[in-house]
Amino acid sequence: MKHATTVLCLSFIAMNAILAIHYSPRLIGFGCDGSHIPQLARYESDFPQCERIERIF
């Protein structure tokens, strides 16, 4: 029983790590709508008008 619980917990942690990487923002936008705070998004179309958009990874 203890082994099964350990495997279940490790599987849950691994699944959350994979989902966090898959659904995390991949782009950062600078100077969006005149803001001095960088914005994060997954797609370029998610940004408002930005001066510069770069990849995070």
C-alpha distance (Angstrom), angle and dihedral (degrees) to the residues before:
residue distance angle dihedral
M1 . . .
K2 3.81 . .
H3 3.81 90.4 .
A4 3.81 92.0 51.1
T5 3.80 91.4 50.8
T6 3.80 91.2 50.1
V7 3.81 92.0 50.0
L8 3.80 91.1 47.7
C9 3.82 92.0 50.9
L10 3.81 93.1 47.4
S11 3.80 90.8 48.4
F12 3.80 90.5 51.2
I13 3.82 91.6 50.1
A14 3.81 92.0 48.1
M15 3.81 92.3 48.2
N16 3.82 91.7 51.0
A17 3.80 91.5 49.2
I18 3.80 91.8 51.7
L19 3.80 92.2 47.5
A20 3.81 91.9 47.8
I21 3.80 90.7 54.4
H22 3.82 93.9 43.7
Y23 3.81 97.0 48.3
S24 3.80 99.9 33.4
P25 3.81 121.0 113.6
R26 3.78 112.1 -87.9
L27 3.79 100.8 -173.0
I28 3.79 135.6 55.5
G29 3.79 122.9 -156.7
F30 3.79 125.2 -155.0
G31 3.80 125.8 -158.1
C32 3.79 94.1 10.1
D33 3.82 109.6 176.5
G34 3.80 89.2 -15.2
S35 3.82 93.4 -59.1
H36 3.79 119.6 145.1
I37 3.83 91.4 -151.1
P38 3.84 116.0 89.3
Q39 3.81 114.9 -123.3
L40 3.80 127.7 -145.0
A41 3.80 125.9 -143.5
R42 3.76 141.3 155.1
Y43 3.83 98.2 -130.6
E44 3.80 133.2 31.1
S45 3.80 89.9 -123.8
D46 3.82 89.1 62.7
F47 3.82 91.7 66.9
P48 3.78 126.2 85.6
Q49 3.83 117.0 -133.9
C50 3.85 104.9 -43.3
E51 3.79 133.2 -177.3
R52 3.81 92.6 -142.2
I53 3.83 136.6 6.1
E54 3.81 121.7 -166.9
R55 3.80 137.0 178.1
I56 3.80 117.9 -106.1
F57 3.82 94.1 -156.3
